[in-house]
């Protein structure tokens, strides 16, 4: 099991994100260095959790970034 959280870099212009009332979660970035990059976490009314990097792909990063309103996304491993 990986102890690394998913980190993504989203790019290009922010697009309009459609609001859907039925969704009870939000995908967010911790934005430590730039507004469009950071560790990915999911927040619900009851729980906040970080995504695990195991098996996280470029396609997954694109989905995360599209959820956030960006056009592109790239996963990367943060240097610590």
C-alpha positions as CSV (number, residue, x, y, z in Angstrom):
1,X,0.0,0.0,0.0
2,X,1.3,3.4,-1.0
3,X,1.8,6.1,1.6
4,X,1.9,8.8,-1.1
5,X,-1.1,11.0,-1.8
6,X,-2.1,12.0,-5.3
7,X,-0.7,15.3,-6.5
8,X,-1.9,16.8,-9.7
9,X,-1.0,19.9,-11.8
10,X,-4.1,21.3,-13.7
11,X,-3.6,23.5,-16.6
12,X,-5.3,25.8,-19.2
13,X,-8.2,28.0,-18.6
14,X,-10.8,27.2,-16.0
15,X,-14.1,26.2,-17.6
16,X,-17.5,26.5,-16.2
17,X,-18.3,23.6,-13.9
18,X,-21.9,22.5,-13.8
19,X,-23.4,22.4,-10.4
20,X,-25.3,19.2,-9.6
21,X,-27.4,19.1,-6.4
22,X,-27.3,15.3,-6.1
23,X,-23.5,15.2,-5.6
24,X,-22.6,15.3,-1.9
25,X,-18.8,15.5,-2.3
26,X,-16.2,18.0,-3.5
27,X,-12.9,17.2,-5.1
28,X,-10.3,19.8,-3.9
29,X,-6.6,20.6,-4.0
30,X,-4.6,21.7,-1.0
31,X,-3.0,24.5,-3.2
32,X,0.2,24.7,-1.3
33,X,2.2,26.2,-4.2
34,X,-0.2,27.2,-6.9
35,X,-4.0,27.5,-7.1
36,X,-4.1,24.8,-9.8
37,X,-1.9,22.1,-8.2
38,X,-1.7,20.2,-5.0
39,X,-2.6,17.1,-3.1
40,X,-6.0,15.8,-4.1
41,X,-8.6,15.3,-1.5
42,X,-12.3,14.6,-1.4
43,X,-14.6,16.3,1.1
44,X,-18.1,15.1,2.1
45,X,-20.2,16.6,4.9
46,X,-18.8,14.0,7.3
47,X,-15.4,13.1,6.1
48,X,-12.3,14.5,4.4
49,X,-9.9,12.0,2.7
50,X,-6.8,12.2,0.5
51,X,-6.6,10.0,-2.6
52,X,-3.9,7.3,-2.7
53,X,-1.4,7.4,-5.5
54,X,-1.5,3.6,-6.1
55,X,-2.6,3.1,-9.7
56,X,-3.4,6.8,-10.2
57,X,-3.0,7.5,-13.9
58,X,-2.8,10.5,-16.3
59,X,-6.5,9.8,-17.2
60,X,-7.4,10.0,-13.5
61,X,-5.6,13.3,-13.2
62,X,-7.5,14.6,-16.2
63,X,-10.8,13.6,-14.5
64,X,-9.8,15.3,-11.3
65,X,-8.8,18.5,-13.1
66,X,-12.0,18.5,-15.2
67,X,-14.0,18.1,-11.9
68,X,-12.2,21.3,-10.8
69,X,-13.0,23.1,-14.0
70,X,-9.6,22.8,-15.7
71,X,-9.1,21.4,-19.2
72,X,-5.9,19.3,-18.6
73,X,-4.2,17.5,-15.8
74,X,-1.0,15.7,-15.0
75,X,-0.1,13.6,-12.0
76,X,3.2,14.1,-10.4
77,X,5.1,13.0,-7.3
78,X,5.9,15.9,-5.0
79,X,9.5,16.1,-3.8
80,X,9.7,16.1,0.0
